[in-house]
Amino acid sequence: MTWAAIGLLALLGAPLFAVFGALALAAYRDAGIDTAIVVAELARLASMPLLRALPMFALAGYVLAGSRASERLVRVTRAALGWMPGGLAVVSLLACTLLTAFTGASGVTLVALGGLLLPALRADGYGERFSLGLLTTGGNTGVLFVPSLPLILYAVIAREISPEVTIDALFRAAVLPGLVCVGALAAMGMIAGRGRERRRTRFSAAELGRALWAAKWELPLPFVVLGGIYGGRLVVSEAAVITAAYVLLVETLVYREISWPRLTALVRDTVVLVGGVLVILGMGIAITNILVDREAPRLLIDLVSARITHPIVFLVALNLFLLAVGCVMDIFTATVVLVPLLAPLGAQFGVHPVHLAVIFLANLAIGYSTPPVGMNLFIAALRFDRPVLQLARASLPFIAILLLALLLITYWPALSLWLV
């Protein structure tokens, strides 16, 4: 009866943390384990140093998205790349990717940049279908770049299972796959831009200089984060605090674009996002513990091994499964629920745990815009006032490009492991 009630709550749209919490409590009760352990899992999260980076990076991303930083970023990239065939498409792609890397949520990027880039793309002669598809999917691969929240969360979850999966290792491993995805989409944009020479802007060193000067306070930020982490001067949590402090200082006191009431709203949005992730994480860990106690990973390995014997077949099945998951589950929830089960399974088939992480994140990034229920489709429908089906059709060519890139990422492990 209890399990049926929980299932009914899930179907009725109850919050995921409530569903996970109820599942954990019911499982612990049926196993005769003290349910206070579920609460203890939440308390244990506070002792994880790696999780301290989440709220700071999220706050920095929300403040950047709430300011005019996105306009300055677009101006810089357009001044540098607008002369190319398809220059504005490439500019839009890069801007969406960079903002998603900082916010960790492609939907936030859609809200922040959609109203700016869609009219610009249409004015430059790009068709509505192409423009909508580019903006709906263009920022997805930002989750593969520093300081992406999904990367950090994956490392937190998987490190207890696979010690090789550190935040630093994932930051390095995802760089080249991310560049492959962005490069493939950029090539598509350049092809689409051919024949629009009359609409391209001439390269102007003076305009580039003015654009760089206007964004002079924000452009050093990625180099501070990357240089501090990879140079060994900062751990990830320290880099996150410095990033948040720097962004707050620049946007509120230097540019004066974030008023105190606006900052309060942005902090509230950050708390809601991070709080939701942490509650889901705590409940997910509690469920994971009961699954481990019941030897679910071993049973899953035995079940899959009895039907799949070749690593290539396993990777095909894994990609199909993760793409399906991406249609119905957000990347944070999927990470918490699935990584403890998939990590041992990947090891059984000889897949390097860091390579598995990149495959996982690349799949879920595509899932943001995968029909029928990809999250970005609904956010874009609200932002652009277009039907979801129209946006789904517009996204299909870009999803096809990302699927080709996913095949390369999956079957060429060196692409993910070379920098590691």
C-alpha positions in Angstrom: 0.0 0.0 0.0 2.8 2.4 0.9 4.7 1.8 -2.3 1.5 2.3 -4.4 0.8 5.6 -2.6 4.4 6.8 -3.3 4.0 5.9 -7.0 0.7 7.8 -7.1 2.3 10.9 -5.6 5.0 10.7 -8.2 2.5 10.5 -11.0 0.6 13.4 -9.6 3.7 15.6 -9.8 5.0 15.5 -6.2 8.5 17.1 -5.8 11.3 14.7 -6.5 12.9 15.3 -3.1 9.6 14.3 -1.5 9.3 11.1 -3.6 12.9 10.2 -2.9 12.5 10.8 0.8 9.4 8.7 1.0 11.1 5.9 -1.0 14.1 6.0 1.4 11.9 6.0 4.5 9.7 3.1 3.2 12.8 1.1 2.2 14.5 1.6 5.5 11.4 0.7 7.4 10.8 -2.5 5.4 14.5 -3.5 6.0 14.2 -2.9 9.7 16.8 0.0 9.7 16.4 3.1 11.8 14.9 5.8 9.6 16.9 8.4 11.4 19.8 7.4 9.1 17.9 9.3 6.3 18.2 12.5 8.3 21.9 11.7 9.0 22.6 11.5 5.3 21.5 15.1 5.0 23.8 16.1 7.8 26.7 14.2 6.2 26.4 16.4 3.1 27.5 19.4 5.2 30.9 17.7 5.8 31.7 17.2 2.1 34.2 19.9 1.1 33.5 19.4 -2.6 29.9 20.5 -2.2 30.9 23.9 -0.9 31.7 24.8 -4.5 28.1 24.3 -5.7 26.4 27.3 -4.1 29.2 29.7 -4.9 29.5 28.8 -8.6 25.7 28.8 -8.9 25.5 32.3 -7.3 28.1 33.6 -9.7 26.2 32.1 -12.7 22.9 33.6 -11.6 24.4 37.1 -11.1 26.1 37.0 -14.5 22.9 35.9 -16.1 21.0 38.7 -14.3 23.3 41.4 -15.4 24.2 42.7 -18.8 27.3 40.5 -18.9 25.7 38.3 -21.6 25.3 41.4 -23.9 29.0 42.3 -23.4 29.9 38.7 -24.1 27.9 38.6 -27.3 29.5 41.9 -28.4 33.0 40.6 -27.9 32.4 37.4 -29.7 30.6 39.1 -32.5 33.4 41.7 -32.9 35.9 38.8 -33.1 33.9 36.3 -35.2 31.2 38.3 -36.9 33.2 38.5 -40.1 33.0 34.7 -40.6 30.3 32.9 -42.6 27.7 32.0 -40.0 29.5 34.3 -37.6 26.5 35.2 -35.6 25.4 31.6 -35.3 28.9 30.8 -33.9 28.7 33.8 -31.6 25.3 32.7 -30.3 26.6 29.1 -29.7 29.7 30.3 -27.8 27.8 32.7 -25.7 25.2 30.1 -24.7 27.9 27.5 -24.0 29.9 29.9 -21.7 26.9 31.0 -19.8 25.7 27.4 -19.2 29.1 26.5 -18.0 28.7 29.0 -15.2 25.1 28.6 -14.4 25.0 24.8 -14.8 21.5 25.1 -16.2 20.9 25.4 -19.9 17.4 26.7 -19.1 18.8 29.8 -17.3 20.9 30.5 -20.4 17.8 30.4 -22.6 16.0 32.9 -20.3 19.1 35.2 -20.2 20.1 35.2 -23.8 17.1 34.1 -25.8 15.5 37.5 -26.0 18.7 39.1 -27.2 19.9 36.5 -29.7 16.7 35.4 -31.4 15.9 38.8 -33.0 19.6 39.2 -33.9 19.7 35.9 -35.7 16.4 36.6 -37.5 17.6 40.1 -38.6 20.8 38.5 -40.0 18.7 36.3 -42.3 18.7 33.0 -40.4 15.4 31.1 -40.7 13.2 30.9 -37.7 13.5 27.1 -37.5 17.3 27.2 -37.5 17.4 30.1 -35.0 15.0 28.4 -32.6 16.9 25.1 -32.8 20.2 26.7 -32.3 19.2 28.5 -29.2 17.2 25.6 -27.7 20.2 23.2 -28.0 23.2 25.5 -28.3 24.0 25.9 -24.6 23.6 22.2 -23.6 27.2 21.2 -24.0 28.2 24.0 -21.5 27.8 21.3 -18.8 31.0 19.8 -20.0 33.1 22.9 -19.2 34.5 24.4 -16.0 32.9 25.2 -13.6 29.8 23.2 -14.5 27.7 22.2 -11.5 26.8 18.7 -13.1 30.5 18.0 -13.4 31.1 18.8 -9.7 28.0 16.8 -8.6 29.1 13.8 -10.6 32.5 13.8 -9.0 30.9 14.0 -5.5 28.7 11.0 -6.2 31.2 8.8 -8.0 34.3 9.5 -5.9 33.2 7.1 -3.2 32.9 4.3 -5.8 35.8 5.2 -8.1 38.6 7.2 -6.5 39.9 8.2 -9.9 36.9 10.4 -10.5 37.9 13.7 -9.0 36.7 17.1 -9.9 40.1 18.0 -11.4 40.0 14.8 -13.5 36.5 15.5 -14.8 37.4 19.2 -15.6 40.3 18.0 -17.7 38.5 15.0 -19.3 35.5 16.9 -20.5 37.4 19.7 -22.2 38.2 18.0 -25.6 34.8 16.2 -25.8 33.1 19.6 -25.1 35.2 21.3 -27.8 34.2 18.5 -30.3 30.5 19.1 -29.6 30.8 22.9 -29.9 33.0 22.6 -33.0 30.5 20.3 -34.7 27.6 22.7 -34.0 29.7 25.7 -35.0 30.5 24.0 -38.3 26.8 23.6 -38.9 26.2 27.2 -38.1 28.9 28.3 -40.6 27.4 26.1 -43.3 24.0 27.7 -42.6 25.6 31.1 -42.8 27.1 30.6 -46.3 25.5 32.9 -48.9 24.8 35.7 -46.3 28.0 37.6 -47.0 26.1 40.9 -47.3 24.9 40.5 -43.8 28.3 39.7 -42.3 30.1 42.5 -40.3 33.5 43.5 -41.4 36.3 42.9 -38.9 37.1 46.1 -37.0 40.0 46.2 -34.7 38.6 49.4 -33.2 35.2 47.7 -32.4 37.0 44.6 -31.0 39.0 46.9 -28.7 35.9 48.7 -27.5 34.1 45.5 -26.9 37.1 44.1 -25.0 37.3 47.3 -22.9 33.6 47.2 -22.1 34.0 43.6 -20.8 37.4 44.1 -19.2 36.2 43.2 -15.8 34.5 39.9 -16.8 36.8 38.5 -19.4 39.6 37.5 -16.9 37.1 35.4 -14.9 37.5 32.1 -16.7 41.3 32.5 -16.6 41.2 33.1 -12.9 39.1 30.0 -12.3 41.1 27.7 -14.7 44.5 29.1 -13.8 43.8 28.9 -10.1 42.6 25.3 -10.2 45.0 23.9 -12.8 48.0 25.9 -11.5 47.6 24.2 -8.1 47.1 27.6 -6.3 43.4 27.0 -5.5 41.2 24.1 -4.6 37.8 24.0 -6.3 36.0 25.3 -3.2 38.4 28.3 -2.9 38.0 29.0 -6.6 34.3 29.0 -6.2 34.3 31.5 -3.4 36.7 33.8 -5.2 34.6 33.6 -8.4 31.4 34.5 -6.5 33.0 37.3 -4.6 34.6 38.7 -7.8 31.3 38.6 -9.8 29.3 40.2 -7.0 31.9 43.0 -6.7 32.0 43.7 -10.4 28.3 43.5 -11.2 27.0 45.4 -8.1 29.8 48.0 -7.4 31.7 48.4 -10.7 29.0 48.1 -13.4 26.2 48.8 -10.9 23.8 46.6 -12.9 22.5 44.6 -10.0 20.4 46.5 -7.5 20.1 45.2 -4.0 16.5 44.1 -4.5 17.5 42.3 -7.7 20.5 40.7 -5.9 18.1 39.5 -3.2 16.0 37.8 -5.9 19.0 36.2 -7.5 20.3 34.9 -4.1 16.8 33.4 -3.6 16.9 31.7 -7.0 20.4 30.3 -6.2 19.2 29.0 -2.8 16.2 27.3 -4.4 18.4 25.6 -7.1 21.2 24.5 -4.7 18.8 23.6 -1.9 16.8 21.4 -4.3 19.9 19.7 -5.6 21.2 19.1 -2.0 17.9 17.7 -0.8 17.6 15.4 -3.8 21.3 14.4 -3.2 20.7 13.6 0.4 17.6 11.5 -0.3 19.3 9.9 -3.2 22.3 8.9 -1.1 19.9 7.4 1.4 18.3 5.3 -1.3 21.7 4.3 -2.7 22.7 3.0 0.7 19.7 0.7 0.9 20.4 -0.4 -2.7 23.9 -1.3 -1.8 22.7 -3.1 1.4 20.4 -5.2 -0.8 23.3 -5.8 -3.3 21.4 -4.1 -6.1 24.6 -3.1 -8.0 25.8 -6.8 -8.0 22.4 -8.0 -9.1 22.3 -5.4 -11.9 25.8 -6.5 -13.0 24.7 -10.1 -13.1 21.6 -9.3 -15.0 23.3 -7.2 -17.7 26.3 -9.5 -18.0 24.0 -12.4 -18.7 22.6 -10.6 -21.7 25.5 -8.4 -22.9 29.0 -9.7 -23.2 30.8 -7.2 -25.4 31.8 -3.8 -24.2 30.8 -2.1 -27.5 27.3 -3.6 -27.2 27.2 -2.4 -23.6 28.1 1.2 -24.6 25.4 1.2 -27.3 22.8 0.1 -24.7 24.2 2.6 -22.2 23.8 5.5 -24.6 20.2 4.5 -25.6 19.3 4.2 -21.9 20.8 7.5 -20.9 19.2 9.3 -23.9 15.9 8.0 -22.7 16.6 9.0 -19.2 17.5 12.5 -20.4 14.0 12.8 -21.8 12.2 12.4 -18.5 14.7 13.4 -15.8 16.9 16.4 -15.1 20.7 16.0 -15.1 21.0 16.5 -11.3 18.4 13.9 -10.4 19.8 11.4 -12.9 23.3 11.8 -11.5 22.2 11.1 -8.0 20.0 8.1 -8.9 22.0 6.4 -11.6 25.7 6.9 -11.1 25.9 4.6 -8.1 24.4 1.9 -10.3 26.2 2.6 -13.5 29.7 3.1 -12.2 30.2 -0.5 -11.0 28.5 -1.7 -14.2 30.9 0.3 -16.4 33.9 -1.1 -14.4 32.6 -4.6 -15.1 32.9 -4.0 -18.9 36.3 -2.3 -18.6 35.1 1.3 -19.2 37.4 3.8 -17.5 35.4 5.6 -14.8 36.4 9.1 -16.0 35.4 8.1 -19.6 32.1 6.8 -18.3 31.5 10.2 -16.6 32.0 12.1 -19.8 29.7 9.7 -21.7 27.1 10.1 -19.0 27.2 13.9 -19.0 27.3 14.2 -22.8 24.2 12.0 -23.0 22.3 14.0 -20.4 23.3 17.3 -22.0 21.6 16.1 -25.2 18.6 15.1 -23.1 18.0 18.8 -22.2 16.4 19.2 -25.7 15.4 15.7 -26.6 11.7 15.3 -27.5 9.2 14.6 -26.1 9.8 16.1 -22.7 13.3 17.7 -22.7 13.3 20.5 -20.2 14.7 23.1 -22.6 11.8 22.5 -25.0 9.3 23.8 -22.4 11.5 26.6 -21.2 12.1 27.7 -24.8 8.3 27.5 -25.5 7.7 30.0 -22.7 10.6 32.2 -23.6 9.9 32.4 -27.3 6.1 31.9 -27.2 6.3 29.0 -29.7 4.6 25.5 -29.5 6.7 22.8 -28.0 6.3 20.6 -31.1 7.7 23.4 -33.3 10.7 23.7 -31.0 11.2 19.9 -31.0 11.3 19.8 -34.8 13.7 22.7 -34.9 16.0 21.0 -32.5 16.3 17.7 -34.3 19.1 18.6 -36.8 21.2 19.9 -33.9 20.5 16.8 -31.8 21.6 14.7 -34.8 24.9 16.6 -34.8 25.4 16.1 -31.1 24.6 12.3 -31.4 27.4 12.0 -34.0 29.7 13.8 -31.6 28.5 11.4 -28.8 29.5 8.4 -30.9 33.0 9.8 -31.2 33.2 10.5 -27.4 31.9 7.0 -26.6 34.1 5.0 -28.9 37.3 7.0 -28.7 38.2 6.9 -25.0 41.5 8.8 -25.6 39.5 11.9 -26.4 38.4 12.0 -22.8 41.5 10.6 -21.2 44.3 12.3 -23.0 44.4 15.4 -20.8 43.8 13.3 -17.7 
